[in-house]
Amino acid sequence: MKTCINLGSGNSYRESNTVEKWINIDKNRKCRADYYLDLEKDKIPCKTSTADYILMRHFFEHIRNIDHLMNECWRVLKHGGTLHIISPYWTNQWSVGDPTHVRSVTENTFMFFDKVVMEKCIKEKKVMTVVCPKCDFVQQEVKMHLPSEWLDKHEKNPDEVKFAMKHYLNVVEEIEFYLRARKK
Ligand SMILES: C[S@@+](CC[C@H](N)C(=O)[O-])C[C@H]1O[C@@H](n2cnc3c(N)ncnc32)[C@H](O)[C@@H]1O
């Protein structure tokens, strides 16, 4: 049985089944959850190195104290466990337009949680600040999600869309990351 955790579950409660035991956590008592916790300061109610998978869908951008959150995710995940993050992309108007968002997410955001990458950057004087010195996540995969009109264009002219993704607003809607907890 896999232990899966849904952080900031909101209206997306995940039911357990024969292969996955889901733990849904949110701070808002108006939504259905298994635990009502403030993930900016409370601990995730799991023993160290017991979880296989953590989902943060449209949640990370709501959190100010990311140090505590990322350390807790790392603590409860097994070595090799997955932290799956889906957030609005920084160039989408909802990323900055929603007043409950406290940060933007780009393709660089999670390199700050990879110890190997950070050590290299510090050595090369590319960054000065280590965000979260306890946790260590390897970024395995990053995906960009486009709305249907841009997906159609992509079929016909991928180079044009690649340019637009980099330089125009509201082309990429969401960004998705698969991080792997490194504990050895
Ligand atoms: C935009 S909703 C996303 C809900 C769900 N993950 C989804 O994809 O539909 C963000 C959720 O994060 C919760 N949240 C925000 N800050 C939180 C915190 N500090 N601790 C726990 N939950 C929090 C909110 O209550 C809300 O339900």
The ligand as a MOL file (V3000), in Angstrom:
LIG
                    3D

  0  0  0     0  0            999 V3000
M  V30 BEGIN CTAB
M  V30 COUNTS 27 29 0 0 0
M  V30 BEGIN ATOM
M  V30 1 C -6.3330 26.9970 -4.7780 0
M  V30 2 S -6.7590 25.8720 -3.5270 0 CHG=1
M  V30 3 C -6.2190 24.3430 -4.2820 0
M  V30 4 C -7.0490 23.1820 -3.8450 0
M  V30 5 C -6.7090 21.8450 -4.4880 0
M  V30 6 N -5.3430 21.4370 -4.2790 0
M  V30 7 C -7.0240 21.8190 -5.9540 0
M  V30 8 O -6.1130 21.6620 -6.7630 0
M  V30 9 O -8.2040 21.9590 -6.2910 0 CHG=-1
M  V30 10 C -5.5070 26.1360 -2.2720 0
M  V30 11 C -5.8060 25.4250 -0.9680 0
M  V30 12 O -4.6930 25.5880 -0.0850 0
M  V30 13 C -5.1900 25.7620 1.2370 0
M  V30 14 N -4.1420 26.4330 2.0440 0
M  V30 15 C -3.6260 27.6560 1.8450 0
M  V30 16 N -2.7090 27.9260 2.7950 0
M  V30 17 C -2.6480 26.8430 3.6020 0
M  V30 18 C -1.8870 26.5200 4.7500 0
M  V30 19 N -1.0190 27.3790 5.2710 0
M  V30 20 N -2.0580 25.3150 5.3220 0
M  V30 21 C -2.9450 24.4180 4.8020 0
M  V30 22 N -3.7050 24.6730 3.7160 0
M  V30 23 C -3.5630 25.8750 3.1190 0
M  V30 24 C -6.4420 26.5890 1.0510 0
M  V30 25 O -7.3090 26.4820 2.1580 0
M  V30 26 C -7.0240 25.9990 -0.2260 0
M  V30 27 O -7.9400 24.9630 0.0320 0
M  V30 END ATOM
M  V30 BEGIN BOND
M  V30 1 1 1 2
M  V30 2 1 2 3
M  V30 3 1 2 10
M  V30 4 1 3 4
M  V30 5 1 4 5
M  V30 6 1 5 6
M  V30 7 1 5 7
M  V30 8 2 7 8
M  V30 9 1 7 9
M  V30 10 1 10 11
M  V30 11 1 11 12
M  V30 12 1 11 26
M  V30 13 1 12 13
M  V30 14 1 13 14
M  V30 15 1 13 24
M  V30 16 1 14 15
M  V30 17 1 14 23
M  V30 18 2 15 16
M  V30 19 1 16 17
M  V30 20 1 17 18
M  V30 21 2 17 23
M  V30 22 1 18 19
M  V30 23 2 18 20
M  V30 24 1 20 21
M  V30 25 2 21 22
M  V30 26 1 22 23
M  V30 27 1 24 25
M  V30 28 1 24 26
M  V30 29 1 26 27
M  V30 END BOND
M  V30 END CTAB
M  END
